[in-house]
Amino acid sequence: MSHFIFWTLGFALLWAGLNLFDDEIVFIVTAIVGSAFVLIGLVTSPPQLQLVVEIGLVLALFNVCTQCIKRGDRS
């Protein structure tokens, strides 16, 4: 259950960095720390949940890549 705590902290920090802070340095720090908490939450989660998250991320990335290819932007 600790992975839910890390995910909550991580996503809360990412939300706070995007919506509450105007200073770029504070935004970058909160984004890095929030991403680290989300990553720690993923690492400490059960393998079945890791597999579901990984499949979802691969499908999302595949969708973005196919949209870029359709527009002709291959970078």
N, CA, C and O atoms as a Tripos MOL2 file, in Angstrom:
@<TRIPOS>MOLECULE
protein
  300   299    75     0     0
PROTEIN
NO_CHARGES

@<TRIPOS>ATOM
      1 N           0.8030   -1.2010    0.0000 N.3       1 MET1
      2 CA          0.0000    0.0000    0.0000 C.3       1 MET1
      3 C           0.8440    1.2620    0.0000 C.2       1 MET1
      4 O           0.3150    2.3470   -0.2400 O.2       1 MET1
      5 N           2.1260    1.1540    0.2590 N.am      2 SER2
      6 CA          2.9640    2.3520    0.2850 C.3       2 SER2
      7 C           3.0840    2.9910   -1.0930 C.2       2 SER2
      8 O           3.3590    4.1870   -1.1990 O.2       2 SER2
      9 N           2.8810    2.2060   -2.1470 N.am      3 HIS3
     10 CA          2.9890    2.7880   -3.4900 C.3       3 HIS3
     11 C           1.8950    3.8230   -3.7250 C.2       3 HIS3
     12 O           2.1080    4.7740   -4.4770 O.2       3 HIS3
     13 N           0.7260    3.6600   -3.1000 N.am      4 PHE4
     14 CA         -0.3270    4.6670   -3.2390 C.3       4 PHE4
     15 C           0.0660    5.9760   -2.5630 C.2       4 PHE4
     16 O          -0.2820    7.0560   -3.0410 O.2       4 PHE4
     17 N           0.7850    5.8790   -1.4620 N.am      5 ILE5
     18 CA          1.2560    7.0900   -0.7740 C.3       5 ILE5
     19 C           2.2610    7.8320   -1.6540 C.2       5 ILE5
     20 O           2.1860    9.0520   -1.7990 O.2       5 ILE5
     21 N           3.1980    7.0900   -2.2380 N.am      6 PHE6
     22 CA          4.1820    7.7170   -3.1200 C.3       6 PHE6
     23 C           3.5100    8.3290   -4.3490 C.2       6 PHE6
     24 O           3.8690    9.4290   -4.7680 O.2       6 PHE6
     25 N           2.5360    7.6220   -4.9260 N.am      7 TRP7
     26 CA          1.8250    8.1630   -6.0870 C.3       7 TRP7
     27 C           1.0520    9.4190   -5.7120 C.2       7 TRP7
     28 O           1.0420   10.3880   -6.4710 O.2       7 TRP7
     29 N           0.4080    9.4130   -4.5570 N.am      8 THR8
     30 CA         -0.3460   10.5890   -4.1230 C.3       8 THR8
     31 C           0.5830   11.7850   -3.9390 C.2       8 THR8
     32 O           0.2880   12.8840   -4.4090 O.2       8 THR8
     33 N           1.7000   11.5690   -3.2590 N.am      9 LEU9
     34 CA          2.6710   12.6520   -3.0760 C.3       9 LEU9
     35 C           3.2320   13.1240   -4.4220 C.2       9 LEU9
     36 O           3.3560   14.3250   -4.6630 O.2       9 LEU9
     37 N           3.5620   12.1830   -5.2810 N.am     10 GLY10
     38 CA          4.1460   12.5400   -6.5680 C.3      10 GLY10
     39 C           3.1980   13.3230   -7.4520 C.2      10 GLY10
     40 O           3.5740   14.3540   -8.0110 O.2      10 GLY10
     41 N           1.9730   12.8440   -7.5840 N.am     11 PHE11
     42 CA          1.0160   13.5550   -8.4300 C.3      11 PHE11
     43 C           0.6000   14.8770   -7.8070 C.2      11 PHE11
     44 O           0.3240   15.8360   -8.5290 O.2      11 PHE11
     45 N           0.5490   14.9490   -6.4790 N.am     12 ALA12
     46 CA          0.2440   16.2230   -5.8190 C.3      12 ALA12
     47 C           1.3560   17.2390   -6.0770 C.2      12 ALA12
     48 O           1.0760   18.4120   -6.3260 O.2      12 ALA12
     49 N           2.5890   16.8080   -6.0230 N.am     13 LEU13
     50 CA          3.7040   17.7110   -6.3120 C.3      13 LEU13
     51 C           3.7010   18.1410   -7.7790 C.2      13 LEU13
     52 O           3.9660   19.3030   -8.0870 O.2      13 LEU13
     53 N           3.4070   17.2180   -8.6720 N.am     14 LEU14
     54 CA          3.3300   17.5930  -10.0850 C.3      14 LEU14
     55 C           2.2060   18.5950  -10.3240 C.2      14 LEU14
     56 O           2.3810   19.5590  -11.0690 O.2      14 LEU14
     57 N           1.0580   18.3730   -9.6970 N.am     15 TRP15
     58 CA         -0.0550   19.3130   -9.8340 C.3      15 TRP15
     59 C           0.3260   20.6730   -9.2610 C.2      15 TRP15
     60 O           0.0630   21.7070   -9.8750 O.2      15 TRP15
     61 N           0.9490   20.6680   -8.0790 N.am     16 ALA16
     62 CA          1.3430   21.9280   -7.4490 C.3      16 ALA16
     63 C           2.3610   22.6670   -8.3100 C.2      16 ALA16
     64 O           2.2780   23.8870   -8.4550 O.2      16 ALA16
     65 N           3.3100   21.9490   -8.8750 N.am     17 GLY17
     66 CA          4.3040   22.5880   -9.7220 C.3      17 GLY17
     67 C           3.6940   23.2240  -10.9590 C.2      17 GLY17
     68 O           4.1270   24.2910  -11.3950 O.2      17 GLY17
     69 N           2.6930   22.5700  -11.5230 N.am     18 LEU18
     70 CA          2.0640   23.1020  -12.7320 C.3      18 LEU18
     71 C           1.0980   24.2460  -12.4520 C.2      18 LEU18
     72 O           0.9640   25.1490  -13.2780 O.2      18 LEU18
     73 N           0.4260   24.2280  -11.3130 N.am     19 ASN19
     74 CA         -0.6640   25.1720  -11.0820 C.3      19 ASN19
     75 C          -0.3840   26.2620  -10.0460 C.2      19 ASN19
     76 O          -1.0230   27.3130  -10.0880 O.2      19 ASN19
     77 N           0.5300   26.0480   -9.1410 N.am     20 LEU20
     78 CA          0.6820   26.9890   -8.0350 C.3      20 LEU20
     79 C           1.9070   27.8870   -8.1300 C.2      20 LEU20
     80 O           1.8860   29.0040   -7.6140 O.2      20 LEU20
     81 N           2.9580   27.4340   -8.7670 N.am     21 PHE21
     82 CA          4.2140   28.1730   -8.7370 C.3      21 PHE21
     83 C           4.4820   28.8510  -10.0710 C.2      21 PHE21
     84 O           4.3020   28.2580  -11.1350 O.2      21 PHE21
     85 N           4.9200   30.1210   -9.9940 N.am     22 ASP22
     86 CA          5.2700   30.8720  -11.2000 C.3      22 ASP22
     87 C           6.7680   30.8600  -11.4730 C.2      22 ASP22
     88 O           7.1960   31.0570  -12.6100 O.2      22 ASP22
     89 N           7.5620   30.6320  -10.4370 N.am     23 ASP23
     90 CA          9.0120   30.6400  -10.5860 C.3      23 ASP23
     91 C           9.4620   29.3610  -11.2960 C.2      23 ASP23
     92 O           9.0350   28.2660  -10.9300 O.2      23 ASP23
     93 N          10.3110   29.4950  -12.2950 N.am     24 GLU24
     94 CA         10.7370   28.3420  -13.0850 C.3      24 GLU24
     95 C          11.5630   27.3500  -12.2710 C.2      24 GLU24
     96 O          11.4290   26.1400  -12.4500 O.2      24 GLU24
     97 N          12.4000   27.8460  -11.3950 N.am     25 ILE25
     98 CA         13.2410   26.9540  -10.5940 C.3      25 ILE25
     99 C          12.3830   26.0900   -9.6810 C.2      25 ILE25
    100 O          12.6080   24.8840   -9.5740 O.2      25 ILE25
    101 N          11.4070   26.6960   -9.0270 N.am     26 VAL26
    102 CA         10.5200   25.9430   -8.1350 C.3      26 VAL26
    103 C           9.7100   24.9340   -8.9430 C.2      26 VAL26
    104 O           9.4950   23.8090   -8.4930 O.2      26 VAL26
    105 N           9.2600   25.3300  -10.1360 N.am     27 PHE27
    106 CA          8.5210   24.4180  -10.9970 C.3      27 PHE27
    107 C           9.3760   23.2150  -11.3840 C.2      27 PHE27
    108 O           8.9030   22.0800  -11.3270 O.2      27 PHE27
    109 N          10.6180   23.4470  -11.7730 N.am     28 ILE28
    110 CA         11.5030   22.3590  -12.1860 C.3      28 ILE28
    111 C          11.7860   21.4190  -11.0180 C.2      28 ILE28
    112 O          11.7800   20.1990  -11.1840 O.2      28 ILE28
    113 N          12.0320   21.9830   -9.8410 N.am     29 VAL29
    114 CA         12.3200   21.1530   -8.6670 C.3      29 VAL29
    115 C          11.1080   20.3110   -8.2920 C.2      29 VAL29
    116 O          11.2440   19.1190   -8.0200 O.2      29 VAL29
    117 N           9.9140   20.9230   -8.2730 N.am     30 THR30
    118 CA          8.7220   20.1460   -7.9200 C.3      30 THR30
    119 C           8.4180   19.0860   -8.9750 C.2      30 THR30
    120 O           7.9390   18.0030   -8.6370 O.2      30 THR30
    121 N           8.6850   19.3780  -10.2370 N.am     31 ALA31
    122 CA          8.4570   18.3860  -11.2870 C.3      31 ALA31
    123 C           9.4200   17.2060  -11.1420 C.2      31 ALA31
    124 O           9.0190   16.0560  -11.3240 O.2      31 ALA31
    125 N          10.6630   17.4770  -10.8210 N.am     32 ILE32
    126 CA         11.6440   16.4010  -10.6550 C.3      32 ILE32
    127 C          11.3230   15.5670   -9.4240 C.2      32 ILE32
    128 O          11.3390   14.3380   -9.4860 O.2      32 ILE32
    129 N          11.0330   16.2240   -8.3050 N.am     33 VAL33
    130 CA         10.7280   15.4880   -7.0740 C.3      33 VAL33
    131 C           9.4140   14.7210   -7.2210 C.2      33 VAL33
    132 O           9.3160   13.5790   -6.7720 O.2      33 VAL33
    133 N           8.4060   15.3330   -7.8410 N.am     34 GLY34
    134 CA          7.1500   14.6400   -8.0720 C.3      34 GLY34
    135 C           7.3150   13.4330   -8.9700 C.2      34 GLY34
    136 O           6.7280   12.3820   -8.7140 O.2      34 GLY34
    137 N           8.1080   13.5720  -10.0200 N.am     35 SER35
    138 CA          8.3780   12.4410  -10.9090 C.3      35 SER35
    139 C           9.1180   11.3290  -10.1850 C.2      35 SER35
    140 O           8.8640   10.1500  -10.4300 O.2      35 SER35
    141 N          10.0260   11.6940   -9.2990 N.am     36 ALA36
    142 CA         10.7540   10.6890   -8.5180 C.3      36 ALA36
    143 C           9.8000    9.9230   -7.6040 C.2      36 ALA36
    144 O           9.9050    8.7030   -7.4820 O.2      36 ALA36
    145 N           8.8700   10.6320   -6.9600 N.am     37 PHE37
    146 CA          7.8930    9.9600   -6.0980 C.3      37 PHE37
    147 C           6.9960    9.0130   -6.9070 C.2      37 PHE37
    148 O           6.6940    7.9070   -6.4580 O.2      37 PHE37
    149 N           6.5760    9.4470   -8.0900 N.am     38 VAL38
    150 CA          5.7490    8.5830   -8.9340 C.3      38 VAL38
    151 C           6.5470    7.3500   -9.3510 C.2      38 VAL38
    152 O           6.0130    6.2410   -9.3570 O.2      38 VAL38
    153 N           7.8110    7.5310   -9.6960 N.am     39 LEU39
    154 CA          8.6560    6.4060  -10.0750 C.3      39 LEU39
    155 C           8.8690    5.4480   -8.9080 C.2      39 LEU39
    156 O           8.8120    4.2310   -9.0890 O.2      39 LEU39
    157 N           9.1130    5.9810   -7.7180 N.am     40 ILE40
    158 CA          9.2700    5.1300   -6.5340 C.3      40 ILE40
    159 C           7.9820    4.3570   -6.2730 C.2      40 ILE40
    160 O           8.0220    3.1790   -5.9190 O.2      40 ILE40
    161 N           6.8320    5.0240   -6.4470 N.am     41 GLY41
    162 CA          5.5550    4.3380   -6.2830 C.3      41 GLY41
    163 C           5.3800    3.2090   -7.2770 C.2      41 GLY41
    164 O           4.8410    2.1560   -6.9360 O.2      41 GLY41
    165 N           5.8300    3.4190   -8.5000 N.am     42 LEU42
    166 CA          5.7320    2.3550   -9.5020 C.3      42 LEU42
    167 C           6.6660    1.2020   -9.1710 C.2      42 LEU42
    168 O           6.3020    0.0390   -9.3440 O.2      42 LEU42
    169 N           7.8550    1.5100   -8.7010 N.am     43 VAL43
    170 CA          8.8310    0.4580   -8.3800 C.3      43 VAL43
    171 C           8.3580   -0.3800   -7.1990 C.2      43 VAL43
    172 O           8.5840   -1.5900   -7.1750 O.2      43 VAL43
    173 N           7.7070    0.2380   -6.2210 N.am     44 THR44
    174 CA          7.2700   -0.4950   -5.0350 C.3      44 THR44
    175 C           5.9040   -1.1550   -5.2010 C.2      44 THR44
    176 O           5.4450   -1.8490   -4.2930 O.2      44 THR44
    177 N           5.2520   -0.9540   -6.3350 N.am     45 SER45
    178 CA          3.9400   -1.5650   -6.5520 C.3      45 SER45
    179 C           4.0960   -3.0330   -6.9510 C.2      45 SER45
    180 O           5.1770   -3.4550   -7.3610 O.2      45 SER45
    181 N           3.0240   -3.8050   -6.8310 N.am     46 PRO46
    182 CA          3.0880   -5.2220   -7.2200 C.3      46 PRO46
    183 C           3.3600   -5.3860   -8.7180 C.2      46 PRO46
    184 O           3.0160   -4.5110   -9.5120 O.2      46 PRO46
    185 N           3.9750   -6.5000   -9.1010 N.am     47 PRO47
    186 CA          4.3160   -6.7090  -10.5190 C.3      47 PRO47
    187 C           3.1130   -6.6650  -11.4600 C.2      47 PRO47
    188 O           3.2440   -6.2070  -12.5950 O.2      47 PRO47
    189 N           1.9510   -7.1270  -11.0150 N.am     48 GLN48
    190 CA          0.7730   -7.0980  -11.8850 C.3      48 GLN48
    191 C           0.3860   -5.6610  -12.2140 C.2      48 GLN48
    192 O           0.0300   -5.3590  -13.3530 O.2      48 GLN48
    193 N           0.4540   -4.7790  -11.2300 N.am     49 LEU49
    194 CA          0.1320   -3.3770  -11.4560 C.3      49 LEU49
    195 C           1.1880   -2.7110  -12.3330 C.2      49 LEU49
    196 O           0.8620   -1.8680  -13.1680 O.2      49 LEU49
    197 N           2.4370   -3.0830  -12.1480 N.am     50 GLN50
    198 CA          3.4990   -2.5540  -12.9890 C.3      50 GLN50
    199 C           3.2650   -2.9270  -14.4490 C.2      50 GLN50
    200 O           3.4790   -2.1110  -15.3460 O.2      50 GLN50
    201 N           2.8320   -4.1510  -14.6820 N.am     51 LEU51
    202 CA          2.5830   -4.6040  -16.0480 C.3      51 LEU51
    203 C           1.4330   -3.8210  -16.6830 C.2      51 LEU51
    204 O           1.5200   -3.4360  -17.8490 O.2      51 LEU51
    205 N           0.3730   -3.5860  -15.9380 N.am     52 VAL52
    206 CA         -0.7690   -2.8310  -16.4600 C.3      52 VAL52
    207 C          -0.3600   -1.4010  -16.7860 C.2      52 VAL52
    208 O          -0.7330   -0.8750  -17.8340 O.2      52 VAL52
    209 N           0.4050   -0.7650  -15.8970 N.am     53 VAL53
    210 CA          0.8630    0.6040  -16.1360 C.3      53 VAL53
    211 C           1.7890    0.6500  -17.3430 C.2      53 VAL53
    212 O           1.6840    1.5570  -18.1680 O.2      53 VAL53
    213 N           2.6830   -0.3050  -17.4540 N.am     54 GLU54
    214 CA          3.6190   -0.3360  -18.5840 C.3      54 GLU54
    215 C           2.8790   -0.5130  -19.9100 C.2      54 GLU54
    216 O           3.2060    0.1540  -20.8910 O.2      54 GLU54
    217 N           1.9020   -1.3900  -19.9500 N.am     55 ILE55
    218 CA          1.1250   -1.5880  -21.1800 C.3      55 ILE55
    219 C           0.3820   -0.3060  -21.5410 C.2      55 ILE55
    220 O           0.3320    0.0740  -22.7110 O.2      55 ILE55
    221 N          -0.1930    0.3610  -20.5460 N.am     56 GLY56
    222 CA         -0.8880    1.6210  -20.7990 C.3      56 GLY56
    223 C           0.0380    2.6950  -21.3350 C.2      56 GLY56
    224 O          -0.3360    3.4420  -22.2400 O.2      56 GLY56
    225 N           1.2450    2.7820  -20.7870 N.am     57 LEU57
    226 CA          2.2040    3.7750  -21.2600 C.3      57 LEU57
    227 C           2.6720    3.4850  -22.6800 C.2      57 LEU57
    228 O           2.8250    4.4050  -23.4840 O.2      57 LEU57
    229 N           2.8990    2.2180  -22.9930 N.am     58 VAL58
    230 CA          3.3270    1.8550  -24.3460 C.3      58 VAL58
    231 C           2.2210    2.1710  -25.3480 C.2      58 VAL58
    232 O           2.5040    2.6880  -26.4280 O.2      58 VAL58
    233 N           0.9690    1.8690  -25.0110 N.am     59 LEU59
    234 CA         -0.1410    2.1840  -25.9070 C.3      59 LEU59
    235 C          -0.2920    3.6870  -26.1090 C.2      59 LEU59
    236 O          -0.5560    4.1370  -27.2240 O.2      59 LEU59
    237 N          -0.1290    4.4690  -25.0420 N.am     60 ALA60
    238 CA         -0.2250    5.9190  -25.1580 C.3      60 ALA60
    239 C           0.8980    6.4670  -26.0360 C.2      60 ALA60
    240 O           0.6580    7.3310  -26.8790 O.2      60 ALA60
    241 N           2.1070    5.9780  -25.8460 N.am     61 LEU61
    242 CA          3.2330    6.4330  -26.6580 C.3      61 LEU61
    243 C           3.0570    6.0220  -28.1130 C.2      61 LEU61
    244 O           3.3760    6.7970  -29.0140 O.2      61 LEU61
    245 N           2.5560    4.8170  -28.3560 N.am     62 PHE62
    246 CA          2.3100    4.3670  -29.7250 C.3      62 PHE62
    247 C           1.2920    5.2780  -30.4060 C.2      62 PHE62
    248 O           1.4420    5.6050  -31.5840 O.2      62 PHE62
    249 N           0.2690    5.6840  -29.6820 N.am     63 ASN63
    250 CA         -0.7520    6.5760  -30.2360 C.3      63 ASN63
    251 C          -0.1410    7.9230  -30.6070 C.2      63 ASN63
    252 O          -0.4460    8.4650  -31.6700 O.2      63 ASN63
    253 N           0.7080    8.4650  -29.7540 N.am     64 VAL64
    254 CA          1.3590    9.7440  -30.0490 C.3      64 VAL64
    255 C           2.2700    9.6110  -31.2630 C.2      64 VAL64
    256 O           2.2920   10.4970  -32.1170 O.2      64 VAL64
    257 N           3.0140    8.5270  -31.3500 N.am     65 CYS65
    258 CA          3.9280    8.3320  -32.4840 C.3      65 CYS65
    259 C           3.1790    8.1950  -33.7920 C.2      65 CYS65
    260 O           3.6070    8.7430  -34.8070 O.2      65 CYS65
    261 N           2.0570    7.4680  -33.7890 N.am     66 THR66
    262 CA          1.3090    7.3230  -35.0320 C.3      66 THR66
    263 C           0.6930    8.6470  -35.4680 C.2      66 THR66
    264 O           0.5800    8.9060  -36.6660 O.2      66 THR66
    265 N           0.2960    9.4840  -34.5240 N.am     67 GLN67
    266 CA         -0.2270   10.7990  -34.8890 C.3      67 GLN67
    267 C           0.8610   11.6690  -35.4980 C.2      67 GLN67
    268 O           0.5980   12.4160  -36.4400 O.2      67 GLN67
    269 N           2.0830   11.5830  -34.9740 N.am     68 CYS68
    270 CA          3.1990   12.3580  -35.5360 C.3      68 CYS68
    271 C           3.5240   11.8870  -36.9520 C.2      68 CYS68
    272 O           3.8080   12.7050  -37.8270 O.2      68 CYS68
    273 N           3.4830   10.5930  -37.1790 N.am     69 ILE69
    274 CA          3.7800   10.0550  -38.4950 C.3      69 ILE69
    275 C           2.7190   10.4820  -39.5030 C.2      69 ILE69
    276 O           3.0380   10.7830  -40.6530 O.2      69 ILE69
    277 N           1.4590   10.5080  -39.0750 N.am     70 LYS70
    278 CA          0.3760   10.9370  -39.9680 C.3      70 LYS70
    279 C           0.5220   12.3980  -40.3720 C.2      70 LYS70
    280 O           0.1680   12.7820  -41.4870 O.2      70 LYS70
    281 N           1.0540   13.2190  -39.4440 N.am     71 ARG71
    282 CA          1.2490   14.6430  -39.7660 C.3      71 ARG71
    283 C           2.5110   14.8750  -40.5600 C.2      71 ARG71
    284 O           2.6930   15.9630  -41.1050 O.2      71 ARG71
    285 N           3.3880   13.8980  -40.6450 N.am     72 GLY72
    286 CA          4.6270   14.0500  -41.3940 C.3      72 GLY72
    287 C           5.7810   14.5430  -40.5610 C.2      72 GLY72
    288 O           6.8660   14.7700  -41.0970 O.2      72 GLY72
    289 N           5.5910   14.7160  -39.2770 N.am     73 ASP73
    290 CA          6.6580   15.1810  -38.3750 C.3      73 ASP73
    291 C           7.3360   13.9560  -37.7810 C.2      73 ASP73
    292 O           6.8060   13.3430  -36.8540 O.2      73 ASP73
    293 N           8.4890   13.5980  -38.2990 N.am     74 ARG74
    294 CA          9.1670   12.3690  -37.8580 C.3      74 ARG74
    295 C          10.2500   12.6390  -36.8110 C.2      74 ARG74
    296 O          11.0560   11.7540  -36.5240 O.2      74 ARG74
    297 N          10.2840   13.8370  -36.2380 N.am     75 SER75
    298 CA         11.3130   14.1380  -35.2460 C.3      75 SER75
    299 C          10.8920   13.7660  -33.8560 C.2      75 SER75
    300 O          11.6540   13.9590  -32.9080 O.2      75 SER75
@<TRIPOS>BOND
     1     1     2 1
     2     2     3 1
     3     3     4 2
     4     3     5 am
     5     5     6 1
     6     6     7 1
     7     7     8 2
     8     7     9 am
     9     9    10 1
    10    10    11 1
    11    11    12 2
    12    11    13 am
    13    13    14 1
    14    14    15 1
    15    15    16 2
    16    15    17 am
    17    17    18 1
    18    18    19 1
    19    19    20 2
    20    19    21 am
    21    21    22 1
    22    22    23 1
    23    23    24 2
    24    23    25 am
    25    25    26 1
    26    26    27 1
    27    27    28 2
    28    27    29 am
    29    29    30 1
    30    30    31 1
    31    31    32 2
    32    31    33 am
    33    33    34 1
    34    34    35 1
    35    35    36 2
    36    35    37 am
    37    37    38 1
    38    38    39 1
    39    39    40 2
    40    39    41 am
    41    41    42 1
    42    42    43 1
    43    43    44 2
    44    43    45 am
    45    45    46 1
    46    46    47 1
    47    47    48 2
    48    47    49 am
    49    49    50 1
    50    50    51 1
    51    51    52 2
    52    51    53 am
    53    53    54 1
    54    54    55 1
    55    55    56 2
    56    55    57 am
    57    57    58 1
    58    58    59 1
    59    59    60 2
    60    59    61 am
    61    61    62 1
    62    62    63 1
    63    63    64 2
    64    63    65 am
    65    65    66 1
    66    66    67 1
    67    67    68 2
    68    67    69 am
    69    69    70 1
    70    70    71 1
    71    71    72 2
    72    71    73 am
    73    73    74 1
    74    74    75 1
    75    75    76 2
    76    75    77 am
    77    77    78 1
    78    78    79 1
    79    79    80 2
    80    79    81 am
    81    81    82 1
    82    82    83 1
    83    83    84 2
    84    83    85 am
    85    85    86 1
    86    86    87 1
    87    87    88 2
    88    87    89 am
    89    89    90 1
    90    90    91 1
    91    91    92 2
    92    91    93 am
    93    93    94 1
    94    94    95 1
    95    95    96 2
    96    95    97 am
    97    97    98 1
    98    98    99 1
    99    99   100 2
   100    99   101 am
   101   101   102 1
   102   102   103 1
   103   103   104 2
   104   103   105 am
   105   105   106 1
   106   106   107 1
   107   107   108 2
   108   107   109 am
   109   109   110 1
   110   110   111 1
   111   111   112 2
   112   111   113 am
   113   113   114 1
   114   114   115 1
   115   115   116 2
   116   115   117 am
   117   117   118 1
   118   118   119 1
   119   119   120 2
   120   119   121 am
   121   121   122 1
   122   122   123 1
   123   123   124 2
   124   123   125 am
   125   125   126 1
   126   126   127 1
   127   127   128 2
   128   127   129 am
   129   129   130 1
   130   130   131 1
   131   131   132 2
   132   131   133 am
   133   133   134 1
   134   134   135 1
   135   135   136 2
   136   135   137 am
   137   137   138 1
   138   138   139 1
   139   139   140 2
   140   139   141 am
   141   141   142 1
   142   142   143 1
   143   143   144 2
   144   143   145 am
   145   145   146 1
   146   146   147 1
   147   147   148 2
   148   147   149 am
   149   149   150 1
   150   150   151 1
   151   151   152 2
   152   151   153 am
   153   153   154 1
   154   154   155 1
   155   155   156 2
   156   155   157 am
   157   157   158 1
   158   158   159 1
   159   159   160 2
   160   159   161 am
   161   161   162 1
   162   162   163 1
   163   163   164 2
   164   163   165 am
   165   165   166 1
   166   166   167 1
   167   167   168 2
   168   167   169 am
   169   169   170 1
   170   170   171 1
   171   171   172 2
   172   171   173 am
   173   173   174 1
   174   174   175 1
   175   175   176 2
   176   175   177 am
   177   177   178 1
   178   178   179 1
   179   179   180 2
   180   179   181 am
   181   181   182 1
   182   182   183 1
   183   183   184 2
   184   183   185 am
   185   185   186 1
   186   186   187 1
   187   187   188 2
   188   187   189 am
   189   189   190 1
   190   190   191 1
   191   191   192 2
   192   191   193 am
   193   193   194 1
   194   194   195 1
   195   195   196 2
   196   195   197 am
   197   197   198 1
   198   198   199 1
   199   199   200 2
   200   199   201 am
   201   201   202 1
   202   202   203 1
   203   203   204 2
   204   203   205 am
   205   205   206 1
   206   206   207 1
   207   207   208 2
   208   207   209 am
   209   209   210 1
   210   210   211 1
   211   211   212 2
   212   211   213 am
   213   213   214 1
   214   214   215 1
   215   215   216 2
   216   215   217 am
   217   217   218 1
   218   218   219 1
   219   219   220 2
   220   219   221 am
   221   221   222 1
   222   222   223 1
   223   223   224 2
   224   223   225 am
   225   225   226 1
   226   226   227 1
   227   227   228 2
   228   227   229 am
   229   229   230 1
   230   230   231 1
   231   231   232 2
   232   231   233 am
   233   233   234 1
   234   234   235 1
   235   235   236 2
   236   235   237 am
   237   237   238 1
   238   238   239 1
   239   239   240 2
   240   239   241 am
   241   241   242 1
   242   242   243 1
   243   243   244 2
   244   243   245 am
   245   245   246 1
   246   246   247 1
   247   247   248 2
   248   247   249 am
   249   249   250 1
   250   250   251 1
   251   251   252 2
   252   251   253 am
   253   253   254 1
   254   254   255 1
   255   255   256 2
   256   255   257 am
   257   257   258 1
   258   258   259 1
   259   259   260 2
   260   259   261 am
   261   261   262 1
   262   262   263 1
   263   263   264 2
   264   263   265 am
   265   265   266 1
   266   266   267 1
   267   267   268 2
   268   267   269 am
   269   269   270 1
   270   270   271 1
   271   271   272 2
   272   271   273 am
   273   273   274 1
   274   274   275 1
   275   275   276 2
   276   275   277 am
   277   277   278 1
   278   278   279 1
   279   279   280 2
   280   279   281 am
   281   281   282 1
   282   282   283 1
   283   283   284 2
   284   283   285 am
   285   285   286 1
   286   286   287 1
   287   287   288 2
   288   287   289 am
   289   289   290 1
   290   290   291 1
   291   291   292 2
   292   291   293 am
   293   293   294 1
   294   294   295 1
   295   295   296 2
   296   295   297 am
   297   297   298 1
   298   298   299 1
   299   299   300 2
@<TRIPOS>SUBSTRUCTURE
     1 MET1         2 RESIDUE 1 A MET
     2 SER2         6 RESIDUE 1 A SER
     3 HIS3        10 RESIDUE 1 A HIS
     4 PHE4        14 RESIDUE 1 A PHE
     5 ILE5        18 RESIDUE 1 A ILE
     6 PHE6        22 RESIDUE 1 A PHE
     7 TRP7        26 RESIDUE 1 A TRP
     8 THR8        30 RESIDUE 1 A THR
     9 LEU9        34 RESIDUE 1 A LEU
    10 GLY10       38 RESIDUE 1 A GLY
    11 PHE11       42 RESIDUE 1 A PHE
    12 ALA12       46 RESIDUE 1 A ALA
    13 LEU13       50 RESIDUE 1 A LEU
    14 LEU14       54 RESIDUE 1 A LEU
    15 TRP15       58 RESIDUE 1 A TRP
    16 ALA16       62 RESIDUE 1 A ALA
    17 GLY17       66 RESIDUE 1 A GLY
    18 LEU18       70 RESIDUE 1 A LEU
    19 ASN19       74 RESIDUE 1 A ASN
    20 LEU20       78 RESIDUE 1 A LEU
    21 PHE21       82 RESIDUE 1 A PHE
    22 ASP22       86 RESIDUE 1 A ASP
    23 ASP23       90 RESIDUE 1 A ASP
    24 GLU24       94 RESIDUE 1 A GLU
    25 ILE25       98 RESIDUE 1 A ILE
    26 VAL26      102 RESIDUE 1 A VAL
    27 PHE27      106 RESIDUE 1 A PHE
    28 ILE28      110 RESIDUE 1 A ILE
    29 VAL29      114 RESIDUE 1 A VAL
    30 THR30      118 RESIDUE 1 A THR
    31 ALA31      122 RESIDUE 1 A ALA
    32 ILE32      126 RESIDUE 1 A ILE
    33 VAL33      130 RESIDUE 1 A VAL
    34 GLY34      134 RESIDUE 1 A GLY
    35 SER35      138 RESIDUE 1 A SER
    36 ALA36      142 RESIDUE 1 A ALA
    37 PHE37      146 RESIDUE 1 A PHE
    38 VAL38      150 RESIDUE 1 A VAL
    39 LEU39      154 RESIDUE 1 A LEU
    40 ILE40      158 RESIDUE 1 A ILE
    41 GLY41      162 RESIDUE 1 A GLY
    42 LEU42      166 RESIDUE 1 A LEU
    43 VAL43      170 RESIDUE 1 A VAL
    44 THR44      174 RESIDUE 1 A THR
    45 SER45      178 RESIDUE 1 A SER
    46 PRO46      182 RESIDUE 1 A PRO
    47 PRO47      186 RESIDUE 1 A PRO
    48 GLN48      190 RESIDUE 1 A GLN
    49 LEU49      194 RESIDUE 1 A LEU
    50 GLN50      198 RESIDUE 1 A GLN
    51 LEU51      202 RESIDUE 1 A LEU
    52 VAL52      206 RESIDUE 1 A VAL
    53 VAL53      210 RESIDUE 1 A VAL
    54 GLU54      214 RESIDUE 1 A GLU
    55 ILE55      218 RESIDUE 1 A ILE
    56 GLY56      222 RESIDUE 1 A GLY
    57 LEU57      226 RESIDUE 1 A LEU
    58 VAL58      230 RESIDUE 1 A VAL
    59 LEU59      234 RESIDUE 1 A LEU
    60 ALA60      238 RESIDUE 1 A ALA
    61 LEU61      242 RESIDUE 1 A LEU
    62 PHE62      246 RESIDUE 1 A PHE
    63 ASN63      250 RESIDUE 1 A ASN
    64 VAL64      254 RESIDUE 1 A VAL
    65 CYS65      258 RESIDUE 1 A CYS
    66 THR66      262 RESIDUE 1 A THR
    67 GLN67      266 RESIDUE 1 A GLN
    68 CYS68      270 RESIDUE 1 A CYS
    69 ILE69      274 RESIDUE 1 A ILE
    70 LYS70      278 RESIDUE 1 A LYS
    71 ARG71      282 RESIDUE 1 A ARG
    72 GLY72      286 RESIDUE 1 A GLY
    73 ASP73      290 RESIDUE 1 A ASP
    74 ARG74      294 RESIDUE 1 A ARG
    75 SER75      298 RESIDUE 1 A SER
